[in-house]
Amino acid sequence: MTPLEVEGFQRRFVWRRPQMDRFIESLLLGYPIPGIFLVQQSDKRYLVLDGQQRLTTLTKYYDDAFALRRGREAVPGTCLQQSRC
């Protein structure tokens, strides 16, 4: 994968768990989500112009850092590797 770069004009990752859950749930339900804007730099890396919160949340989800929750309980089938949830 080509590396992504986040510049200083981007805020740090600030989404809390409920925001992350709602974003992943929207994807799983097929709801439309805003686009992610990247610019390829001369060294072939991509600069994130818009979408860092969404990209970071996707990365955490695909790395099985979390499963969706309903209250304090994980929602069945929302963790990619069941042994890690």
C-alpha positions in Angstrom: 0.0 0.0 0.0 1.2 3.5 -0.8 1.8 5.5 2.4 -0.6 8.2 3.5 0.6 11.4 5.0 -1.3 13.8 7.2 0.0 17.3 7.4 -0.1 19.8 10.3 -3.2 21.5 8.9 -5.2 18.3 9.8 -6.5 18.0 13.3 -5.4 15.0 15.3 -7.7 12.0 15.5 -10.5 13.2 17.8 -13.4 10.8 17.1 -14.7 9.0 20.1 -16.1 5.5 20.1 -19.7 6.4 19.3 -18.6 8.4 16.2 -16.5 5.5 15.0 -19.3 3.0 15.6 -21.8 5.2 13.6 -19.4 5.5 10.7 -18.7 1.8 10.4 -22.4 1.1 10.9 -23.2 3.5 8.0 -20.8 1.6 5.8 -22.2 -1.8 6.7 -25.8 -0.5 6.1 -24.8 0.9 2.7 -25.5 4.5 3.6 -23.8 7.2 1.6 -20.7 8.7 3.2 -18.7 11.8 2.3 -15.7 11.4 0.0 -12.1 11.1 1.1 -9.8 13.6 -0.7 -6.1 12.6 -1.3 -3.4 14.3 -3.4 -0.6 12.2 -4.8 2.7 13.9 -4.1 5.8 13.7 -6.4 7.3 11.0 -4.2 4.2 8.8 -4.8 2.9 9.3 -1.2 -0.7 10.4 -0.7 -1.5 13.5 1.3 -4.8 13.4 3.1 -6.7 16.6 2.5 -10.0 15.5 3.9 -11.1 12.3 5.5 -8.5 11.6 8.2 -11.1 10.7 10.8 -12.8 8.2 8.4 -9.5 6.7 7.2 -8.2 6.2 10.7 -11.5 4.7 11.8 -11.4 2.3 8.8 -7.8 1.3 9.6 -8.7 0.6 13.3 -11.7 -1.4 12.2 -9.8 -3.5 9.7 -7.0 -4.0 12.2 -9.7 -5.4 14.5 -9.1 -2.7 17.1 -12.9 -2.7 17.8 -16.2 -4.3 17.0 -19.4 -2.2 16.9 -21.2 -1.9 20.2 -24.8 -1.6 21.3 -24.5 -0.1 24.8 -21.6 -2.1 26.3 -22.2 -5.3 24.3 -20.4 -6.0 21.0 -22.8 -6.5 18.0 -22.4 -10.0 16.7 -20.7 -10.2 13.3 -19.2 -6.8 13.3 -15.6 -7.8 14.2 -13.6 -9.0 11.3 -11.6 -11.6 13.2 -13.9 -13.1 15.8 -11.1 -14.5 17.9 -9.9 -10.9 18.6 -13.2 -9.4 19.8 
